[in-house]
Amino acid sequence: MPSHRTLAEFERIVNIIEKLRSPSGCPWDRRQTRPDVARYVMDEACEVIDAIDEGSPEHLKEELGDLLFQIFFLARMAEEEGSYHIGDVMAAASEKMIRRHPHVFGDARADTVEKVRENWEEIKRRERQDQPRPRSALEGVPRSLPALNRALKITEKAAKVGFDWDSIDGVIDKVEEELQELKTSLAENDTGKTAEELGDLLFSVVNLCRHAYVDPDRTLRGATRKFTDRFTFVEERLSAEGKTPESSAMAEMDRLWELSKTTGKGKNNP
């Protein structure tokens, strides 16, 4: 059961947002629209991910609060319109989780992770039976997802209906094919075609990640973090000598870059 403090803080944030949106509240908060808040939701969700990667409980607590605030704010806007309120949102989430976990809240059996996933997908399929038949197996993937995540989900849906390579070897061949086509477009100095081929190459690499059981977004964030750590190391070493990257030769920066690898910079990052 939730503690008295949990219930008190729930009521407190609801009252705060109600006050902010009231005629005597904040002009800026009253002016916000759903598209405005949608941008904040995306920003705050990304900051939550950063905090998770950072591994700081305090930072994560703060960012979760910021994201939660946006959810409550959207619910308040709906309540003002008479559509629903935050209680309805929470009830819908609770009912869905209970419905999709019959092995916990019902009599179903699911002793393995694979069986849980199988049950989950079957329950989702039954839920959709009362809805209009989708025009495509690819429907249901949010268009506003980050590009790598959307590409991954699109390929997962296509694979579920049998549109996939039999093995990872076929995906590797596809990546090599797209890379060769990119080289051709670069040689022809065709900017439009180059952009298209780069997109095809990136999409093929996402497929490769899926077959390798690697999350493409997390992997790219890890590579970016590694680059950032190593480049910062180069900057710090140059600064200690009274230099900057702009005033240094590439050979010198490359030497420091290689040195950064031996110091552990960029290792063990998510």
N, C-alpha and C positions, 0 to 999 in steps of 0.2 A: 504494500500500500504506500502511496506517496506520503512524504512527511508533511507536517504542518508548514515547514519552511518552503517546501516545493509549491504547495498550494498558495501560500502567501505571495511568493515571488511570481507565480503565474498571474494572479490577480493584479499584482503591482504593475507588470509590464502591459497588461491589457488596459489598465487605467491610465498609464503614461501615454500610450498611443492614442487612446480616446481623447485625452486632454490636448495632445499635440494637434489632432485633426479638428478640434472644436473651434468655433468662431473666436474664442478667446485664447486660442493656442498659437501655434507657430505658422506664420504666413507661408514659409517655405514648405513645411510638411503638408499644409492644406492644398498646396498647388500640385503636389506630386500626382502623377498618373501611373497606370499600370506599366506602360512602356518605360517610364522613368525607373520604377522599382525593379523591372526586369533586368536592367543594366546593373543595378546594385546587387541583385541576387547573384548574377554571374560573377561580379567582382568579389563578393564575399565568399562565394563557393571556392573560387580560386585561392583566396587567402587561407581558407580552411585547409586546402590541400597543401599549401606551402607550410602551414604550421604542423601538419602531420609529418611532412618530410623533415622538418626541423627537429622534431622530437621533443619540443618544449610543452609540457602540460599547461603551463600558465598561458602561453601564447595561443594554444589550441582552445583553451577555455574562452579567451577573449574573442577569438574569431568565430567560434560556434555561437556565442552570444550575438555577434553582429549579424550572422546569417539568420538566426532565430528571430531577431528583431524584424527583418524584412518579411519573413513568413507571417508574423503576427500583423505587420503593417498591411500586407495584401488582404488578409482576412478581415481586417477592420474596414478597408475600402469596400469589400463585398457586403459587410454587415450594413454599412451606410446606404447601400443600394437595395437592401432587403433581400439579397441573394442567399447568403449563408453567413455563419459566424465561425469563430475559431473552434468552438465546441464541435460543430459539424465536421470541420476538417479533421480534428483528432478522432472523432467517432468513425469517420470513413477509413482512416488509416488503421485503427484498431480492428475494425470489422474485416478489412482486407487481410491483415496479418493473421487473424484467427482462421479465416477461411482458407488461407493458403498454407497453414501449418496444421493440417488435420492429424498429423502424427504426434503433435504436442497437445492440441486442444480437442482432439476427437479420438476415434478408435482406429485410425489408419496406422499402418506400419511403415516405417522408413528407417532402416538401421544403418544406411550408408548415405554419404553425401550424394552419390549418383542417384539413389532412389528418391532423395528429397528433391533434387532437380527435376527428375522425371515427373514426380507428383505435381511440382510447381507448374511446369509447362502444361500438364494435362488440365489442371484447374484453370489456368489462364485461357486455355482453348475452350473450355466449357463456358467460361464467363463471356467469351466473345460470340458464343452461339446466338445470343439474343441481340447482337449488334449487326448492323448491315455488313454484308460480306465485303472484306477488303478488296480493292481493285488490284492490289499487288501484294506479293509476299514481303515486299520491302517496306510496306506501310508501318507507321508507328515509331519510326526513328526520328526524334526531334531535329528539325532543320537547324536549330540554333546550337546544337552540340558543337564543341570544338572539332575542327576538321578531321583530326586523327581518330578521335573517338567515334565520330559519325561514320567514317570509312570502315572502321572495325565492325561496328554494329551492322552496317549494310552487308558486308561480306559474310558475317555470321548468319544473317537471315537467308542470304542466297545459298549458303552451304547447307542449311537445314532442309532445303527442298531439293538438294542433290546437285546444285550448280557449284562444283568445287573440283579441285584437283585431287587425284587419288593419293598423292604423296607430296612431300615437301620438295622433291626433286623437280616436279613440274612447275612449282612456284619459283624456284631458283632459275629455271630456264626462262620463265616469263620476265623476271627481273633483268636477266642478261639481255633478253630481246628488247625490252624497253630502254635499257641503257644504250644499246647500239643505235636505236632509233633516235635517241637524244643526241648522240654524237653526230649523227647525220644531219639533224636540224641545225646543230651548232655550226657544222662545217658549211652549211648553206646560208648561214647568217639570217635565218628566218625566225624573228623574235616571237611571232605568234605561235608558230609550230613548236618552238623550243618550250614555251610556257605549257603548251598542251602535253608535250612529251614528258616534261618534268612532273606534271600532274599524274600522268599514267605511271611513271616510275615510282612516285610516292605511294600511289594506290597499291601498286604491286608489292612494295616493301611492307605495307600494312598487312597484306595477305600473307607475306612471309612471316611476319611477327605472329600472326594468328596460328599458322601451322607450327611455329616454333614454341607456342604457348608462352609468348612474351607480350606484355602490354606495351603497345607502341608509344602511347603518351608518356607513361612512366619511364620507359627506356630513353626517350628523347629528352625528358626533363633531367634524367640522370647524366646523360652525355653533355647537356648544356651546363649543368652544375659543375661537372668535371672540367669543362673548358674554362668556366668562370674562375674556379679555384686556381687552375694553373696559370691563367693569364694574370690574375691578381698577384700570384707569386712572382711572375716576371716583372710586373710593375713595382712591387715592393723592393726587389733586388736592384732594379735600376735606380729607384728613388734613393736607396742607401748610398749609391755612388754619385748622387746628384744629377741623374739623367732621367729622361722621360722616353716613352716608346717612340714619340715623334723624332727625338734627337738621336735615336739609336739605330744601328744597322740591323737588318733582318737576321744576319748571321749571329749577332750577339743575342738577340731575343730568342732565336731558335736554340742556342746553347743553353740559355736559362730555362727554356721550355722543357728541354730534355732533362735538365737538372731537377725540375719540379716533379718529374715522374719518380725519381729516386728518393724524394722526400716524402712520398705518400700523398702529395697533393692530388685531389680529385679521385681518390680511391674510397670505396665503401660508401658512395653516395647513392641515394635512391634515384 
